[in-house]
Amino acid sequence: MAVAMWAKYAGAMIAVLLLGVLGIVIFNRIWYQVGLGAAIVVVCGGLLFFAWLTDRKDKAARAGLEDI
């Protein structure tokens, strides 16, 4: 049981690591051209936009649950 939990944890950490490396590769040219500060603003802005869209979808799905 514990082995399966640790295997899932290790798999998730490997996925996060690969996504981080992919992000560095994709945004490497942006960092070089505009600087690290501006690249961080662009990436965080994209993440905030994605979070906002996800929240809007979840809010629409929960529309009638406040009445329960």
C-alpha positions as CSV (number, residue, x, y, z in Angstrom):
1,M,0.0,0.0,0.0
2,A,2.7,2.5,0.9
3,V,4.8,1.5,-2.2
4,A,1.9,2.5,-4.4
5,M,1.6,5.9,-2.7
6,W,5.3,6.6,-3.0
7,A,5.2,5.5,-6.7
8,K,2.4,8.0,-7.4
9,Y,4.3,10.7,-5.5
10,A,7.5,10.0,-7.4
11,G,5.5,10.0,-10.7
12,A,4.0,13.4,-9.8
13,M,7.4,14.9,-8.9
14,I,8.9,13.6,-12.2
15,A,6.0,15.2,-14.1
16,V,6.5,18.5,-12.3
17,L,10.2,18.4,-13.1
18,L,9.6,17.7,-16.8
19,L,7.0,20.5,-17.0
20,G,9.5,22.9,-15.4
21,V,12.2,21.9,-17.9
22,L,9.7,22.3,-20.7
23,G,8.8,25.8,-19.4
24,I,12.4,26.8,-19.3
25,V,13.0,25.6,-22.8
26,I,9.9,27.3,-24.2
27,F,10.4,30.6,-22.4
28,N,14.2,30.7,-22.8
29,R,14.1,33.0,-25.8
30,I,11.7,35.4,-24.0
31,W,14.0,35.5,-20.9
32,Y,16.9,36.4,-23.1
33,Q,15.1,39.2,-25.0
34,V,13.1,41.0,-22.4
35,G,14.8,40.0,-19.1
36,L,13.8,37.7,-16.3
37,G,11.4,40.2,-14.6
38,A,9.3,40.7,-17.6
39,A,9.3,36.9,-18.4
40,I,8.0,36.2,-14.9
41,V,5.3,38.8,-15.3
42,V,4.2,37.1,-18.6
43,V,4.3,33.6,-17.2
44,C,2.4,34.6,-14.0
45,G,-0.1,36.5,-16.1
46,G,-0.8,33.4,-18.1
47,L,-1.2,31.3,-15.0
48,L,-3.6,33.9,-13.5
49,F,-5.7,33.9,-16.6
50,F,-5.8,30.0,-16.6
51,A,-6.8,30.1,-12.9
52,W,-9.5,32.6,-13.6
53,L,-11.0,30.5,-16.5
54,T,-10.9,27.4,-14.3
55,D,-12.6,29.2,-11.4
56,R,-15.3,30.6,-13.8
57,K,-16.0,27.0,-15.0
58,D,-16.2,25.7,-11.5
59,K,-18.4,28.5,-10.4
60,A,-20.9,27.8,-13.2
61,A,-20.9,24.1,-12.2
62,R,-21.6,25.0,-8.6
63,A,-24.3,27.5,-9.4
64,G,-27.2,25.7,-7.6
65,L,-25.2,24.2,-4.7
66,E,-25.5,27.3,-2.4
67,D,-29.3,26.6,-2.0
68,I,-28.7,23.1,-0.5
